[in-house]
Amino acid sequence: MDFSKLYRLNALNSFQYIALVGVVMSAGAQLVINLLNQPEPKGYNWLYLCWFVLYVLGSLLNLFGKPNDGHHHHHH
């Protein structure tokens, strides 16, 4: 089992990548909200749980799913 599929950026699948970008963007937005002394939207921290679940599901697909050959068309 190739555990580098959990942390190497070029080995991540779309779900993992979206989750990581989501965490970074959510954290950035939260930082801006705090810097502007604005109240945090109710339930904002649930976003992090959603990103975590998406990352875990993507990781399971990446680790245990059938390796695909991308979107290439093979002609025999």
Sine and cosine of phi, psi and omega as CSV:
sin_phi,cos_phi,sin_psi,cos_psi,sin_omega,cos_omega
0.00,0.00,0.75,-0.66,-0.07,-1.00
-1.00,-0.09,0.99,-0.10,-0.04,-1.00
-0.96,0.29,-0.17,0.98,0.06,-1.00
-0.92,0.39,-0.25,0.97,0.07,-1.00
-0.94,0.35,-0.09,1.00,0.02,-1.00
-1.00,-0.09,-0.34,0.94,-0.10,-0.99
-0.69,-0.73,-0.37,0.93,0.01,-1.00
-0.97,0.24,0.86,-0.51,-0.11,-0.99
-0.84,0.54,-0.62,0.78,-0.03,-1.00
-0.98,0.19,-0.05,1.00,0.05,-1.00
-0.97,-0.26,-0.08,1.00,-0.03,-1.00
-0.96,0.27,0.51,-0.86,0.11,-0.99
-1.00,-0.04,0.01,-1.00,-0.09,-1.00
-0.86,0.51,-0.66,0.75,-0.03,-1.00
-0.90,0.44,-0.70,0.71,0.01,-1.00
-0.90,0.43,-0.68,0.73,-0.03,-1.00
-0.90,0.44,-0.70,0.71,0.02,-1.00
-0.87,0.49,-0.67,0.75,0.01,-1.00
-0.89,0.45,-0.68,0.73,0.01,-1.00
-0.91,0.41,-0.68,0.73,0.04,-1.00
-0.89,0.45,-0.63,0.77,0.03,-1.00
-0.87,0.49,-0.68,0.73,0.02,-1.00
-0.90,0.44,-0.71,0.70,-0.02,-1.00
-0.89,0.45,-0.72,0.70,-0.02,-1.00
-0.92,0.39,-0.64,0.77,0.03,-1.00
-0.91,0.42,-0.68,0.74,0.02,-1.00
-0.91,0.41,-0.64,0.77,0.05,-1.00
-0.89,0.45,-0.69,0.73,0.02,-1.00
-0.90,0.43,-0.65,0.76,0.01,-1.00
-0.90,0.43,-0.62,0.79,0.05,-1.00
-0.89,0.45,-0.70,0.72,0.03,-1.00
-0.89,0.45,-0.69,0.73,0.03,-1.00
-0.85,0.52,-0.70,0.72,-0.01,-1.00
-0.93,0.36,-0.64,0.77,0.01,-1.00
-0.90,0.43,-0.52,0.85,0.02,-1.00
-1.00,0.04,0.07,1.00,-0.01,-1.00
0.81,0.58,0.64,0.77,0.04,-1.00
-0.99,-0.11,0.45,-0.89,0.06,-1.00
-0.94,0.34,0.65,-0.76,0.03,-1.00
-0.95,0.30,0.69,-0.72,0.03,-1.00
-0.85,0.53,0.61,-0.79,-0.01,-1.00
-0.86,0.50,0.75,-0.66,0.03,-1.00
0.99,0.17,0.17,0.99,-0.06,-1.00
-0.84,0.54,-0.62,0.78,-0.05,-1.00
-0.92,0.40,-0.28,0.96,0.07,-1.00
-0.90,0.43,-0.40,0.92,0.06,-1.00
-0.83,0.56,-0.66,0.75,-0.04,-1.00
-0.90,0.43,-0.60,0.80,0.07,-1.00
-0.90,0.43,-0.67,0.75,0.03,-1.00
-0.88,0.47,-0.70,0.72,0.02,-1.00
-0.90,0.44,-0.63,0.78,0.01,-1.00
-0.89,0.45,-0.72,0.69,0.00,-1.00
-0.89,0.46,-0.68,0.73,0.02,-1.00
-0.88,0.47,-0.66,0.75,0.01,-1.00
-0.90,0.43,-0.69,0.73,-0.01,-1.00
-0.90,0.44,-0.71,0.70,0.02,-1.00
-0.89,0.46,-0.68,0.73,0.05,-1.00
-0.89,0.46,-0.62,0.78,0.01,-1.00
-0.91,0.42,-0.67,0.74,0.03,-1.00
-0.89,0.46,-0.68,0.74,0.06,-1.00
-0.89,0.45,-0.65,0.76,-0.04,-1.00
-0.93,0.37,-0.63,0.77,-0.05,-1.00
-0.99,0.17,-0.64,0.77,-0.14,-0.99
-0.93,-0.37,-0.16,0.99,0.01,-1.00
-0.95,0.31,0.29,-0.96,0.05,-1.00
-0.92,0.40,0.75,-0.67,0.06,-1.00
-0.91,0.42,0.80,-0.61,0.01,-1.00
-0.97,-0.24,0.25,-0.97,-0.03,-1.00
-0.97,-0.24,0.52,0.86,0.03,-1.00
0.97,0.23,-0.45,-0.89,-0.02,-1.00
-0.95,-0.30,0.59,0.81,-0.01,-1.00
-1.00,0.07,0.59,-0.81,0.06,-1.00
-0.99,-0.17,0.81,-0.59,-0.01,-1.00
-0.97,-0.24,0.75,-0.66,0.05,-1.00
-0.93,-0.38,0.79,-0.61,-0.03,-1.00
-0.94,-0.34,0.00,0.00,0.00,0.00
